Amino acid sequence: MSRFYDPATSPPERFDSLELWPNYDEVSADKQCVRMGLLPSVTTVLDAVRSPYLERWFIGEGIEEFKVNGGKKKEAVDHIYDRESTNAQFGTDCHEVMEAVMKGEPIPDVSEEVMKHSAPLIAWIKENVKETLFCEQTMASKKVGAAGTVDMVFTHKNGRRVVGDLKVVKFSWKFPPKPDIKYKMQLSAYEGMIQELRPDDYTRMSFYLASPFGQEKIPVLKTFEHTKCYLDAFLAARVLWENTLLQEMPKPMEGCELVETFDPAKYRK
């Protein structure tokens, strides 16, 4: 299901399309949300942008699922796309630790493993963050055409203001993760929303925190600073997303109705 927000509420209230319209299919439910004036989440919009490396991963996962579920293709594909991530809670817990440290609040009760892998991030925050401006704040912007929750906005010790996004990822030194175009667009969209509340110059940064589920089990933090703004690219994706969702379904031209189906047997030698 897709995530939407109501820009008329403060903070913007979140809805999932199929929870609002449980008797609809996902596309029809999303259309209804757009017609209601709800704004899609930034990540919902970015579904319109291909991620080749994710597609390859899904194919591999689908092949493995196909092997173990009795060779049922549709069931294998549905399971891969609909299943809940087994690592999602770990990422959620790391975000809660980040939020507590950014706000100067007590760290919540999380597992020892979460604390172990969050340690590099905690150290970075304490060393570099001078002042927290926003943390885990939900925003909506009709100008940007989307809404979402911004992980962190802060003043760096060098005086720069930073929009940051935390990703908890599987890590490998051989194939270290790095932000793709979608993550850069996501950060630029968040900055566009923040500019409406607090106009200023911002640096965009991605924080990649290693989880214990990759090849490398040790706690690692990698930071990436993005100098180019990708808001125009996000706005283009927003247009593509809405046009794909609301596209018309053309009917055959008069006099061009299909009169028979193609029968391959007629053309076999």
PyRosetta script that sets phi, psi and omega in degrees:
from pyrosetta import init, pose_from_sequence

init()
pose = pose_from_sequence("MSRFYDPATSPPERFDSLELWPNYDEVSADKQCVRMGLLPSVTTVLDAVRSPYLERWFIGEGIEEFKVNGGKKKEAVDHIYDRESTNAQFGTDCHEVMEAVMKGEPIPDVSEEVMKHSAPLIAWIKENVKETLFCEQTMASKKVGAAGTVDMVFTHKNGRRVVGDLKVVKFSWKFPPKPDIKYKMQLSAYEGMIQELRPDDYTRMSFYLASPFGQEKIPVLKTFEHTKCYLDAFLAARVLWENTLLQEMPKPMEGCELVETFDPAKYRK")
pose.set_psi(1, 156.4)
pose.set_omega(1, -178.2)
pose.set_phi(2, -98.7)
pose.set_psi(2, 153.4)
pose.set_omega(2, -176.8)
pose.set_phi(3, -103.2)
pose.set_psi(3, 134.5)
pose.set_omega(3, 179.3)
pose.set_phi(4, -132.1)
pose.set_psi(4, 161.9)
pose.set_omega(4, 179.4)
pose.set_phi(5, -135.6)
pose.set_psi(5, 150.5)
pose.set_omega(5, 177.4)
pose.set_phi(6, -94.0)
pose.set_psi(6, 110.3)
pose.set_omega(6, -177.8)
pose.set_phi(7, -71.2)
pose.set_psi(7, -10.8)
pose.set_omega(7, -178.2)
pose.set_phi(8, -83.9)
pose.set_psi(8, -11.0)
pose.set_omega(8, 179.8)
pose.set_phi(9, -103.7)
pose.set_psi(9, 157.6)
pose.set_omega(9, 179.9)
pose.set_phi(10, -134.0)
pose.set_psi(10, 113.0)
pose.set_omega(10, -2.7)
pose.set_phi(11, -71.1)
pose.set_psi(11, 162.3)
pose.set_omega(11, -178.5)
pose.set_phi(12, -57.4)
pose.set_psi(12, 127.5)
pose.set_omega(12, -179.5)
pose.set_phi(13, -79.0)
pose.set_psi(13, 137.1)
pose.set_omega(13, -176.4)
pose.set_phi(14, -93.0)
pose.set_psi(14, 142.1)
pose.set_omega(14, 175.1)
pose.set_phi(15, -136.9)
pose.set_psi(15, 148.4)
pose.set_omega(15, 168.5)
pose.set_phi(16, -103.8)
pose.set_psi(16, 132.0)
pose.set_omega(16, -170.0)
pose.set_phi(17, -56.9)
pose.set_psi(17, -42.8)
pose.set_omega(17, -177.3)
pose.set_phi(18, -75.8)
pose.set_psi(18, -17.5)
pose.set_omega(18, 173.1)
pose.set_phi(19, -77.4)
pose.set_psi(19, -34.0)
pose.set_omega(19, 175.6)
pose.set_phi(20, -72.2)
pose.set_psi(20, -37.4)
pose.set_omega(20, -175.4)
pose.set_phi(21, -127.4)
pose.set_psi(21, 70.3)
pose.set_omega(21, -172.5)
pose.set_phi(22, -65.7)
pose.set_psi(22, -19.6)
pose.set_omega(22, -178.5)
pose.set_phi(23, -94.5)
pose.set_psi(23, 5.8)
pose.set_omega(23, -179.4)
pose.set_phi(24, -104.2)
pose.set_psi(24, 159.0)
pose.set_omega(24, 166.5)
pose.set_phi(25, -76.4)
pose.set_psi(25, 168.6)
pose.set_omega(25, -171.8)
pose.set_phi(26, -61.9)
pose.set_psi(26, -43.0)
pose.set_omega(26, -179.0)
pose.set_phi(27, -62.6)
pose.set_psi(27, -45.6)
pose.set_omega(27, -179.7)
pose.set_phi(28, -64.8)
pose.set_psi(28, -38.1)
pose.set_omega(28, 178.7)
pose.set_phi(29, -66.1)
pose.set_psi(29, -41.4)
pose.set_omega(29, 177.7)
pose.set_phi(30, -63.1)
pose.set_psi(30, -40.2)
pose.set_omega(30, 178.3)
pose.set_phi(31, -60.9)
pose.set_psi(31, -42.8)
pose.set_omega(31, 179.2)
pose.set_phi(32, -61.8)
pose.set_psi(32, -39.4)
pose.set_omega(32, 179.2)
pose.set_phi(33, -63.5)
pose.set_psi(33, -41.8)
pose.set_omega(33, 178.4)
pose.set_phi(34, -63.9)
pose.set_psi(34, -42.9)
pose.set_omega(34, -179.7)
pose.set_phi(35, -66.2)
pose.set_psi(35, -25.0)
pose.set_omega(35, 177.2)
pose.set_phi(36, -78.3)
pose.set_psi(36, -10.0)
pose.set_omega(36, -178.1)
pose.set_phi(37, 89.9)
pose.set_psi(37, 10.1)
pose.set_omega(37, 176.3)
pose.set_phi(38, -75.4)
pose.set_psi(38, 151.7)
pose.set_omega(38, -179.3)
pose.set_phi(39, -102.7)
pose.set_psi(39, 135.5)
pose.set_omega(39, 177.6)
pose.set_phi(40, -71.1)
pose.set_psi(40, 155.0)
pose.set_omega(40, 173.7)
pose.set_phi(41, -68.7)
pose.set_psi(41, 158.3)
pose.set_omega(41, 177.8)
pose.set_phi(42, -57.4)
pose.set_psi(42, -43.0)
pose.set_omega(42, -178.3)
pose.set_phi(43, -70.1)
pose.set_psi(43, -29.9)
pose.set_omega(43, 175.0)
pose.set_phi(44, -63.9)
pose.set_psi(44, -44.2)
pose.set_omega(44, 177.7)
pose.set_phi(45, -59.6)
pose.set_psi(45, -41.6)
pose.set_omega(45, -175.1)
pose.set_phi(46, -71.9)
pose.set_psi(46, -6.4)
pose.set_omega(46, 171.9)
pose.set_phi(47, -63.8)
pose.set_psi(47, -17.9)
pose.set_omega(47, 179.4)
pose.set_phi(48, -76.1)
pose.set_psi(48, -10.2)
pose.set_omega(48, -178.0)
pose.set_phi(49, -104.2)
pose.set_psi(49, 129.3)
pose.set_omega(49, -178.7)
pose.set_phi(50, -68.3)
pose.set_psi(50, 144.4)
pose.set_omega(50, 170.8)
pose.set_phi(51, -124.7)
pose.set_psi(51, 89.6)
pose.set_omega(51, -175.2)
pose.set_phi(52, -53.9)
pose.set_psi(52, -39.2)
pose.set_omega(52, -178.0)
pose.set_phi(53, -66.4)
pose.set_psi(53, -34.5)
pose.set_omega(53, 177.1)
pose.set_phi(54, -70.4)
pose.set_psi(54, -37.5)
pose.set_omega(54, 178.5)
pose.set_phi(55, -62.2)
pose.set_psi(55, -42.1)
pose.set_omega(55, 178.3)
pose.set_phi(56, -64.1)
pose.set_psi(56, -39.5)
pose.set_omega(56, 178.8)
pose.set_phi(57, -64.9)
pose.set_psi(57, -43.0)
pose.set_omega(57, 178.5)
pose.set_phi(58, -62.0)
pose.set_psi(58, -38.9)
pose.set_omega(58, 179.1)
pose.set_phi(59, -61.8)
pose.set_psi(59, -45.5)
pose.set_omega(59, 178.9)
pose.set_phi(60, -61.9)
pose.set_psi(60, -44.1)
pose.set_omega(60, 178.0)
pose.set_phi(61, -63.7)
pose.set_psi(61, -38.2)
pose.set_omega(61, 179.5)
pose.set_phi(62, -64.7)
pose.set_psi(62, -38.4)
pose.set_omega(62, 178.4)
pose.set_phi(63, -63.6)
pose.set_psi(63, -43.6)
pose.set_omega(63, 178.8)
pose.set_phi(64, -63.5)
pose.set_psi(64, -42.5)
pose.set_omega(64, 179.3)
pose.set_phi(65, -64.9)
pose.set_psi(65, -38.1)
pose.set_omega(65, 178.5)
pose.set_phi(66, -59.7)
pose.set_psi(66, -37.2)
pose.set_omega(66, -178.8)
pose.set_phi(67, -67.2)
pose.set_psi(67, -38.0)
pose.set_omega(67, -171.3)
pose.set_phi(68, -94.2)
pose.set_psi(68, -11.4)
pose.set_omega(68, -176.4)
pose.set_phi(69, -105.4)
pose.set_psi(69, 18.4)
pose.set_omega(69, 175.4)
pose.set_phi(70, 89.0)
pose.set_psi(70, 18.6)
pose.set_omega(70, 175.8)
pose.set_phi(71, 73.7)
pose.set_psi(71, 31.9)
pose.set_omega(71, 178.3)
pose.set_phi(72, -99.3)
pose.set_psi(72, 109.8)
pose.set_omega(72, -171.8)
pose.set_phi(73, -65.1)
pose.set_psi(73, -52.8)
pose.set_omega(73, -176.0)
pose.set_phi(74, -61.8)
pose.set_psi(74, -43.8)
pose.set_omega(74, -179.6)
pose.set_phi(75, -63.2)
pose.set_psi(75, -38.2)
pose.set_omega(75, 179.4)
pose.set_phi(76, -64.0)
pose.set_psi(76, -46.6)
pose.set_omega(76, -179.4)
pose.set_phi(77, -65.1)
pose.set_psi(77, -45.6)
pose.set_omega(77, -179.9)
pose.set_phi(78, -59.5)
pose.set_psi(78, -40.3)
pose.set_omega(78, -178.7)
pose.set_phi(79, -64.9)
pose.set_psi(79, -42.4)
pose.set_omega(79, -177.8)
pose.set_phi(80, -65.4)
pose.set_psi(80, -40.0)
pose.set_omega(80, -176.3)
pose.set_phi(81, -82.6)
pose.set_psi(81, -23.8)
pose.set_omega(81, -174.4)
pose.set_phi(82, -102.1)
pose.set_psi(82, -14.5)
pose.set_omega(82, -174.2)
pose.set_phi(83, -70.2)
pose.set_psi(83, 152.5)
pose.set_omega(83, 174.7)
pose.set_phi(84, -80.8)
pose.set_psi(84, 139.9)
pose.set_omega(84, 178.5)
pose.set_phi(85, -66.8)
pose.set_psi(85, 131.5)
pose.set_omega(85, 178.6)
pose.set_phi(86, -70.7)
pose.set_psi(86, -16.5)
pose.set_omega(86, -177.7)
pose.set_phi(87, -102.0)
pose.set_psi(87, 2.1)
pose.set_omega(87, -174.1)
pose.set_phi(88, -62.0)
pose.set_psi(88, -41.5)
pose.set_omega(88, -177.6)
pose.set_phi(89, -64.9)
pose.set_psi(89, -35.0)
pose.set_omega(89, 178.1)
pose.set_phi(90, -61.4)
pose.set_psi(90, -44.4)
pose.set_omega(90, 178.2)
pose.set_phi(91, -63.8)
pose.set_psi(91, -39.8)
pose.set_omega(91, 177.8)
pose.set_phi(92, -61.5)
pose.set_psi(92, -42.6)
pose.set_omega(92, 179.8)
pose.set_phi(93, -64.6)
pose.set_psi(93, -38.9)
pose.set_omega(93, 177.6)
pose.set_phi(94, -64.1)
pose.set_psi(94, -37.9)
pose.set_omega(94, 176.7)
pose.set_phi(95, -64.9)
pose.set_psi(95, -38.0)
pose.set_omega(95, 179.1)
pose.set_phi(96, -65.7)
pose.set_psi(96, -37.7)
pose.set_omega(96, 176.4)
pose.set_phi(97, -63.9)
pose.set_psi(97, -45.6)
pose.set_omega(97, 178.4)
pose.set_phi(98, -57.6)
pose.set_psi(98, -45.5)
pose.set_omega(98, -178.4)
pose.set_phi(99, -62.1)
pose.set_psi(99, -43.7)
pose.set_omega(99, -179.2)
pose.set_phi(100, -63.1)
pose.set_psi(100, -42.9)
pose.set_omega(100, -179.5)
pose.set_phi(101, -67.6)
pose.set_psi(101, -41.4)
pose.set_omega(101, -179.9)
pose.set_phi(102, -63.1)
pose.set_psi(102, -35.8)
pose.set_omega(102, -177.1)
pose.set_phi(103, -92.1)
pose.set_psi(103, -2.8)
pose.set_omega(103, -178.9)
pose.set_phi(104, 70.3)
pose.set_psi(104, 29.6)
pose.set_omega(104, -179.1)
pose.set_phi(105, -103.6)
pose.set_psi(105, 164.3)
pose.set_omega(105, 177.2)
pose.set_phi(106, -60.6)
pose.set_psi(106, 140.0)
pose.set_omega(106, 178.4)
pose.set_phi(107, -69.8)
pose.set_psi(107, 133.7)
pose.set_omega(107, -177.9)
pose.set_phi(108, -67.5)
pose.set_psi(108, 169.0)
pose.set_omega(108, -178.7)
pose.set_phi(109, -77.8)
pose.set_psi(109, 99.0)
pose.set_omega(109, 179.8)
pose.set_phi(110, -123.6)
pose.set_psi(110, 172.1)
pose.set_omega(110, -176.6)
pose.set_phi(111, -70.4)
pose.set_psi(111, 160.6)
pose.set_omega(111, 177.5)
pose.set_phi(112, -61.6)
pose.set_psi(112, -35.1)
pose.set_omega(112, -179.7)
pose.set_phi(113, -67.5)
pose.set_psi(113, -39.0)
pose.set_omega(113, 176.8)
pose.set_phi(114, -62.1)
pose.set_psi(114, -44.7)
pose.set_omega(114, 179.3)
pose.set_phi(115, -63.9)
pose.set_psi(115, -39.7)
pose.set_omega(115, 179.7)
pose.set_phi(116, -61.5)
pose.set_psi(116, -45.4)
pose.set_omega(116, -177.0)
pose.set_phi(117, -81.2)
pose.set_psi(117, -19.0)
pose.set_omega(117, 176.2)
pose.set_phi(118, -82.8)
pose.set_psi(118, -13.3)
pose.set_omega(118, -174.5)
pose.set_phi(119, -54.3)
pose.set_psi(119, -44.7)
pose.set_omega(119, 179.2)
pose.set_phi(120, -61.9)
pose.set_psi(120, -36.4)
pose.set_omega(120, 178.8)
pose.set_phi(121, -68.5)
pose.set_psi(121, -44.3)
pose.set_omega(121, 178.6)
pose.set_phi(122, -58.6)
pose.set_psi(122, -44.2)
pose.set_omega(122, -179.7)
pose.set_phi(123, -63.5)
pose.set_psi(123, -40.2)
pose.set_omega(123, -179.0)
pose.set_phi(124, -64.9)
pose.set_psi(124, -44.7)
pose.set_omega(124, -179.6)
pose.set_phi(125, -60.5)
pose.set_psi(125, -47.7)
pose.set_omega(125, -178.1)
pose.set_phi(126, -65.2)
pose.set_psi(126, -29.9)
pose.set_omega(126, -178.5)
pose.set_phi(127, -82.6)
pose.set_psi(127, -30.6)
pose.set_omega(127, -167.7)
pose.set_phi(128, -117.1)
pose.set_psi(128, -23.4)
pose.set_omega(128, -175.1)
pose.set_phi(129, -87.9)
pose.set_psi(129, 119.6)
pose.set_omega(129, 178.4)
pose.set_phi(130, -86.4)
pose.set_psi(130, -42.0)
pose.set_omega(130, -178.5)
pose.set_phi(131, -150.9)
pose.set_psi(131, 134.3)
pose.set_omega(131, 175.2)
pose.set_phi(132, -88.2)
pose.set_psi(132, 125.7)
pose.set_omega(132, 179.1)
pose.set_phi(133, -96.2)
pose.set_psi(133, -49.5)
pose.set_omega(133, 176.3)
pose.set_phi(134, -138.7)
pose.set_psi(134, 150.8)
pose.set_omega(134, 174.4)
pose.set_phi(135, -152.1)
pose.set_psi(135, 125.1)
pose.set_omega(135, -177.8)
pose.set_phi(136, 50.0)
pose.set_psi(136, 50.2)
pose.set_omega(136, -178.7)
pose.set_phi(137, -105.4)
pose.set_psi(137, 129.3)
pose.set_omega(137, 179.1)
pose.set_phi(138, -86.5)
pose.set_psi(138, 131.3)
pose.set_omega(138, -177.8)
pose.set_phi(139, -134.1)
pose.set_psi(139, 156.9)
pose.set_omega(139, 176.3)
pose.set_phi(140, -138.8)
pose.set_psi(140, 144.5)
pose.set_omega(140, -179.0)
pose.set_phi(141, -144.2)
pose.set_psi(141, 118.8)
pose.set_omega(141, 175.1)
pose.set_phi(142, -68.7)
pose.set_psi(142, -29.2)
pose.set_omega(142, 178.8)
pose.set_phi(143, -66.6)
pose.set_psi(143, -44.3)
pose.set_omega(143, 176.6)
pose.set_phi(144, -76.1)
pose.set_psi(144, -27.0)
pose.set_omega(144, 178.5)
pose.set_phi(145, 82.5)
pose.set_psi(145, 21.6)
pose.set_omega(145, -176.3)
pose.set_phi(146, -157.4)
pose.set_psi(146, 176.5)
pose.set_omega(146, 178.3)
pose.set_phi(147, -145.5)
pose.set_psi(147, 168.7)
pose.set_omega(147, 178.3)
pose.set_phi(148, 169.2)
pose.set_psi(148, 175.7)
pose.set_omega(148, -179.5)
pose.set_phi(149, -105.2)
pose.set_psi(149, 120.6)
pose.set_omega(149, -178.4)
pose.set_phi(150, -86.8)
pose.set_psi(150, 127.7)
pose.set_omega(150, -176.4)
pose.set_phi(151, -63.2)
pose.set_psi(151, -53.3)
pose.set_omega(151, -176.1)
pose.set_phi(152, -159.1)
pose.set_psi(152, 141.0)
pose.set_omega(152, 171.9)
pose.set_phi(153, -133.2)
pose.set_psi(153, 124.7)
pose.set_omega(153, -173.2)
pose.set_phi(154, -150.0)
pose.set_psi(154, 164.8)
pose.set_omega(154, 172.4)
pose.set_phi(155, -95.6)
pose.set_psi(155, 123.1)
pose.set_omega(155, 178.4)
pose.set_phi(156, -75.0)
pose.set_psi(156, 158.2)
pose.set_omega(156, 180.0)
pose.set_phi(157, -62.1)
pose.set_psi(157, -19.6)
pose.set_omega(157, 177.0)
pose.set_phi(158, -87.0)
pose.set_psi(158, 4.1)
pose.set_omega(158, 176.0)
pose.set_phi(159, 97.5)
pose.set_psi(159, -14.7)
pose.set_omega(159, -179.8)
pose.set_phi(160, -75.2)
pose.set_psi(160, 148.0)
pose.set_omega(160, 172.9)
pose.set_phi(161, -94.7)
pose.set_psi(161, 136.7)
pose.set_omega(161, -170.6)
pose.set_phi(162, -126.3)
pose.set_psi(162, 135.0)
pose.set_omega(162, 168.1)
pose.set_phi(163, -101.6)
pose.set_psi(163, 118.0)
pose.set_omega(163, -175.4)
pose.set_phi(164, -119.5)
pose.set_psi(164, 148.4)
pose.set_omega(164, 177.0)
pose.set_phi(165, -132.2)
pose.set_psi(165, 130.9)
pose.set_omega(165, -177.6)
pose.set_phi(166, -100.4)
pose.set_psi(166, 128.2)
pose.set_omega(166, 172.5)
pose.set_phi(167, -119.2)
pose.set_psi(167, 130.0)
pose.set_omega(167, 174.7)
pose.set_phi(168, -100.6)
pose.set_psi(168, 115.6)
pose.set_omega(168, -166.0)
pose.set_phi(169, -129.7)
pose.set_psi(169, 158.0)
pose.set_omega(169, 168.2)
pose.set_phi(170, -71.9)
pose.set_psi(170, 138.7)
pose.set_omega(170, -171.1)
pose.set_phi(171, -123.2)
pose.set_psi(171, 142.0)
pose.set_omega(171, 175.0)
pose.set_phi(172, -144.4)
pose.set_psi(172, 131.6)
pose.set_omega(172, 176.1)
pose.set_phi(173, -68.7)
pose.set_psi(173, -29.6)
pose.set_omega(173, -179.4)
pose.set_phi(174, -69.9)
pose.set_psi(174, -40.8)
pose.set_omega(174, 178.5)
pose.set_phi(175, -127.8)
pose.set_psi(175, 71.8)
pose.set_omega(175, -176.1)
pose.set_phi(176, -64.2)
pose.set_psi(176, 139.3)
pose.set_omega(176, -180.0)
pose.set_phi(177, -69.3)
pose.set_psi(177, 150.3)
pose.set_omega(177, 175.7)
pose.set_phi(178, -149.6)
pose.set_psi(178, 151.0)
pose.set_omega(178, -176.2)
pose.set_phi(179, -64.4)
pose.set_psi(179, 135.0)
pose.set_omega(179, 173.6)
pose.set_phi(180, -96.9)
pose.set_psi(180, -175.4)
pose.set_omega(180, -174.7)
pose.set_phi(181, -60.5)
pose.set_psi(181, -33.0)
pose.set_omega(181, -178.6)
pose.set_phi(182, -65.7)
pose.set_psi(182, -40.9)
pose.set_omega(182, 178.8)
pose.set_phi(183, -66.6)
pose.set_psi(183, -37.1)
pose.set_omega(183, 178.5)
pose.set_phi(184, -66.9)
pose.set_psi(184, -39.1)
pose.set_omega(184, 176.7)
pose.set_phi(185, -66.2)
pose.set_psi(185, -38.9)
pose.set_omega(185, 179.2)
pose.set_phi(186, -60.7)
pose.set_psi(186, -47.6)
pose.set_omega(186, 179.2)
pose.set_phi(187, -62.9)
pose.set_psi(187, -40.3)
pose.set_omega(187, -179.8)
pose.set_phi(188, -67.1)
pose.set_psi(188, -35.5)
pose.set_omega(188, 176.6)
pose.set_phi(189, -65.4)
pose.set_psi(189, -42.4)
pose.set_omega(189, 177.5)
pose.set_phi(190, -61.8)
pose.set_psi(190, -42.4)
pose.set_omega(190, 178.8)
pose.set_phi(191, -62.3)
pose.set_psi(191, -39.6)
pose.set_omega(191, 178.4)
pose.set_phi(192, -59.6)
pose.set_psi(192, -38.5)
pose.set_omega(192, 178.1)
pose.set_phi(193, -70.3)
pose.set_psi(193, -40.2)
pose.set_omega(193, -179.5)
pose.set_phi(194, -65.2)
pose.set_psi(194, -35.5)
pose.set_omega(194, -179.1)
pose.set_phi(195, -59.0)
pose.set_psi(195, -29.1)
pose.set_omega(195, 179.6)
pose.set_phi(196, -72.9)
pose.set_psi(196, -27.7)
pose.set_omega(196, 178.9)
pose.set_phi(197, -91.1)
pose.set_psi(197, -38.4)
pose.set_omega(197, -175.3)
pose.set_phi(198, -145.2)
pose.set_psi(198, 82.8)
pose.set_omega(198, -179.2)
pose.set_phi(199, -60.8)
pose.set_psi(199, 131.0)
pose.set_omega(199, -179.8)
pose.set_phi(200, -175.0)
pose.set_psi(200, 177.1)
pose.set_omega(200, 172.5)
pose.set_phi(201, -90.6)
pose.set_psi(201, 131.3)
pose.set_omega(201, -178.2)
pose.set_phi(202, -127.2)
pose.set_psi(202, 149.0)
pose.set_omega(202, 168.7)
pose.set_phi(203, -100.1)
pose.set_psi(203, 137.6)
pose.set_omega(203, 179.3)
pose.set_phi(204, -100.8)
pose.set_psi(204, 130.4)
pose.set_omega(204, -178.1)
pose.set_phi(205, -134.6)
pose.set_psi(205, 137.5)
pose.set_omega(205, 172.1)
pose.set_phi(206, -102.5)
pose.set_psi(206, 136.1)
pose.set_omega(206, 177.1)
pose.set_phi(207, -115.0)
pose.set_psi(207, 115.2)
pose.set_omega(207, 179.6)
pose.set_phi(208, -106.4)
pose.set_psi(208, 111.1)
pose.set_omega(208, -177.7)
pose.set_phi(209, -106.3)
pose.set_psi(209, 126.5)
pose.set_omega(209, -177.1)
pose.set_phi(210, -71.7)
pose.set_psi(210, 135.7)
pose.set_omega(210, 172.6)
pose.set_phi(211, -93.5)
pose.set_psi(211, 171.2)
pose.set_omega(211, 178.2)
pose.set_phi(212, -85.5)
pose.set_psi(212, 11.5)
pose.set_omega(212, -172.6)
pose.set_phi(213, -101.2)
pose.set_psi(213, -2.6)
pose.set_omega(213, 179.7)
pose.set_phi(214, -93.4)
pose.set_psi(214, -168.0)
pose.set_omega(214, 178.9)
pose.set_phi(215, -65.9)
pose.set_psi(215, -38.2)
pose.set_omega(215, 179.2)
pose.set_phi(216, -95.8)
pose.set_psi(216, 124.9)
pose.set_omega(216, -175.7)
pose.set_phi(217, -95.3)
pose.set_psi(217, -4.4)
pose.set_omega(217, -175.4)
pose.set_phi(218, -84.3)
pose.set_psi(218, 149.3)
pose.set_omega(218, 177.7)
pose.set_phi(219, -66.0)
pose.set_psi(219, 127.4)
pose.set_omega(219, -179.7)
pose.set_phi(220, -142.2)
pose.set_psi(220, 141.1)
pose.set_omega(220, 172.1)
pose.set_phi(221, -124.8)
pose.set_psi(221, 128.5)
pose.set_omega(221, 173.7)
pose.set_phi(222, -120.1)
pose.set_psi(222, 133.7)
pose.set_omega(222, 178.5)
pose.set_phi(223, -114.3)
pose.set_psi(223, 144.7)
pose.set_omega(223, 179.7)
pose.set_phi(224, -130.9)
pose.set_psi(224, 129.3)
pose.set_omega(224, 177.3)
pose.set_phi(225, -103.8)
pose.set_psi(225, 130.8)
pose.set_omega(225, -177.2)
pose.set_phi(226, -109.5)
pose.set_psi(226, 119.9)
pose.set_omega(226, -178.3)
pose.set_phi(227, -89.5)
pose.set_psi(227, -30.6)
pose.set_omega(227, -178.2)
pose.set_phi(228, -86.8)
pose.set_psi(228, 136.3)
pose.set_omega(228, 176.4)
pose.set_phi(229, -87.9)
pose.set_psi(229, 133.2)
pose.set_omega(229, -178.3)
pose.set_phi(230, -114.1)
pose.set_psi(230, 26.8)
pose.set_omega(230, -179.9)
pose.set_phi(231, -64.6)
pose.set_psi(231, -40.6)
pose.set_omega(231, 178.2)
pose.set_phi(232, -59.8)
pose.set_psi(232, -38.9)
pose.set_omega(232, 178.1)
pose.set_phi(233, -65.5)
pose.set_psi(233, -39.7)
pose.set_omega(233, 177.7)
pose.set_phi(234, -64.5)
pose.set_psi(234, -43.6)
pose.set_omega(234, 179.7)
pose.set_phi(235, -61.6)
pose.set_psi(235, -35.5)
pose.set_omega(235, 175.8)
pose.set_phi(236, -65.6)
pose.set_psi(236, -41.1)
pose.set_omega(236, 177.2)
pose.set_phi(237, -63.9)
pose.set_psi(237, -34.9)
pose.set_omega(237, 178.3)
pose.set_phi(238, -63.2)
pose.set_psi(238, -41.9)
pose.set_omega(238, 177.0)
pose.set_phi(239, -64.4)
pose.set_psi(239, -44.6)
pose.set_omega(239, 179.6)
pose.set_phi(240, -62.1)
pose.set_psi(240, -43.8)
pose.set_omega(240, -179.2)
pose.set_phi(241, -60.3)
pose.set_psi(241, -48.6)
pose.set_omega(241, -176.8)
pose.set_phi(242, -68.5)
pose.set_psi(242, -39.6)
pose.set_omega(242, 179.8)
pose.set_phi(243, -67.6)
pose.set_psi(243, -34.9)
pose.set_omega(243, 176.2)
pose.set_phi(244, -66.0)
pose.set_psi(244, -42.6)
pose.set_omega(244, -179.2)
pose.set_phi(245, -66.1)
pose.set_psi(245, -43.8)
pose.set_omega(245, -172.7)
pose.set_phi(246, -99.4)
pose.set_psi(246, 14.4)
pose.set_omega(246, -176.3)
pose.set_phi(247, -59.4)
pose.set_psi(247, 145.2)
pose.set_omega(247, 177.5)
pose.set_phi(248, -75.8)
pose.set_psi(248, 152.5)
pose.set_omega(248, 177.3)
pose.set_phi(249, -105.5)
pose.set_psi(249, 98.3)
pose.set_omega(249, -174.0)
pose.set_phi(250, -65.1)
pose.set_psi(250, 147.9)
pose.set_omega(250, 177.0)
pose.set_phi(251, -102.5)
pose.set_psi(251, 155.4)
pose.set_omega(251, 178.1)
pose.set_phi(252, -59.0)
pose.set_psi(252, 143.3)
pose.set_omega(252, 177.0)
pose.set_phi(253, -65.3)
pose.set_psi(253, 151.6)
pose.set_omega(253, 179.5)
pose.set_phi(254, -58.7)
pose.set_psi(254, 129.7)
pose.set_omega(254, -179.4)
pose.set_phi(255, 89.3)
pose.set_psi(255, -2.1)
pose.set_omega(255, -178.3)
pose.set_phi(256, -117.9)
pose.set_psi(256, 23.9)
pose.set_omega(256, -178.9)
pose.set_phi(257, -64.9)
pose.set_psi(257, 149.3)
pose.set_omega(257, 178.2)
pose.set_phi(258, -72.0)
pose.set_psi(258, 124.2)
pose.set_omega(258, -176.1)
pose.set_phi(259, -103.6)
pose.set_psi(259, -20.8)
pose.set_omega(259, 176.4)
pose.set_phi(260, -155.4)
pose.set_psi(260, 156.0)
pose.set_omega(260, 178.6)
pose.set_phi(261, -88.5)
pose.set_psi(261, 156.5)
pose.set_omega(261, 179.6)
pose.set_phi(262, -73.8)
pose.set_psi(262, 129.2)
pose.set_omega(262, -179.9)
pose.set_phi(263, -115.4)
pose.set_psi(263, 102.7)
pose.set_omega(263, -178.4)
pose.set_phi(264, -56.7)
pose.set_psi(264, -28.6)
pose.set_omega(264, -176.9)
pose.set_phi(265, -60.1)
pose.set_psi(265, -29.3)
pose.set_omega(265, -178.9)
pose.set_phi(266, -66.3)
pose.set_psi(266, -23.0)
pose.set_omega(266, -172.5)
pose.set_phi(267, -108.0)
pose.set_psi(267, 2.9)
pose.set_omega(267, 177.9)
pose.set_phi(268, -82.5)
pose.set_psi(268, 141.3)
pose.set_omega(268, 177.8)
pose.set_phi(269, -84.2)
pose.dump_pdb("model.pdb")
